[in-house]
């Protein structure tokens, strides 16, 4: 996996929480913890976006059906 170094500012309490997790053996490093957090964020956001797309698709289908019904009523 290719990586890129970036600089971010994180609230001190969050850094302390990450450091605590490292001491407890949950992560090997801050980088590992942040990578895992980002992976979860990306997965959840992707699921959310796909959910919204499904809703939009259903609304568009309903709009098309409504238009067809209106055309049939006029006949």
C-alpha positions in Angstrom: 0.0 0.0 0.0 1.4 3.3 -1.0 1.2 6.0 1.6 1.4 9.8 1.8 2.5 11.8 4.8 0.1 14.5 5.8 -0.1 16.9 8.7 -3.2 17.3 10.7 -4.1 19.1 13.9 -6.0 17.0 16.4 -7.4 18.1 19.8 -5.1 17.2 22.7 -7.8 15.0 24.4 -8.1 12.9 21.3 -4.3 12.5 21.0 -4.3 11.5 24.7 -7.0 8.9 24.0 -5.0 7.5 21.1 -1.9 7.3 23.3 -3.9 5.5 26.0 -5.1 2.9 23.4 -1.5 2.4 22.3 -0.5 1.8 25.9 -3.3 -0.7 26.2 -2.0 -2.5 23.1 -5.0 -1.6 20.9 -2.7 0.1 18.3 1.0 -0.1 17.6 1.2 3.7 16.8 -0.7 6.9 16.4 -0.6 6.4 12.6 -2.2 3.0 12.9 -5.0 4.3 15.1 -5.7 7.2 12.7 -5.6 4.9 9.7 -8.1 2.6 11.3 -10.3 5.6 12.2 -10.2 6.9 8.7 -11.0 3.5 7.2 -14.1 3.4 9.4 -15.1 6.9 8.5 -14.7 6.2 4.8 -16.7 2.9 5.0 -19.5 4.6 7.0 -19.7 7.6 4.7 -19.7 5.4 1.6 -22.6 3.4 3.0 -24.4 6.6 3.9 -23.9 8.0 0.3 -25.1 4.8 -1.3 -28.1 4.9 1.0 -28.9 8.4 -0.2 -28.5 7.4 -3.8 -31.0 4.6 -3.3 -33.5 7.0 -1.8 -33.0 9.4 -4.7 -33.4 6.5 -7.2 -36.7 5.5 -5.5 -38.0 9.1 -5.5 -37.2 9.4 -9.2 -39.1 6.1 -9.9 -42.1 7.4 -7.9 -42.0 10.7 -9.9 -41.9 8.7 -13.2 -44.9 6.6 -12.0 -46.8 9.7 -10.9 -46.2 11.3 -14.4 -47.5 8.1 -16.1 -50.6 8.1 -13.8 -51.3 11.7 -14.6 -51.0 10.9 -18.4 -53.5 8.0 -18.0 -55.9 10.2 -16.1 -56.0 12.8 -18.9 -57.0 10.1 -21.4 
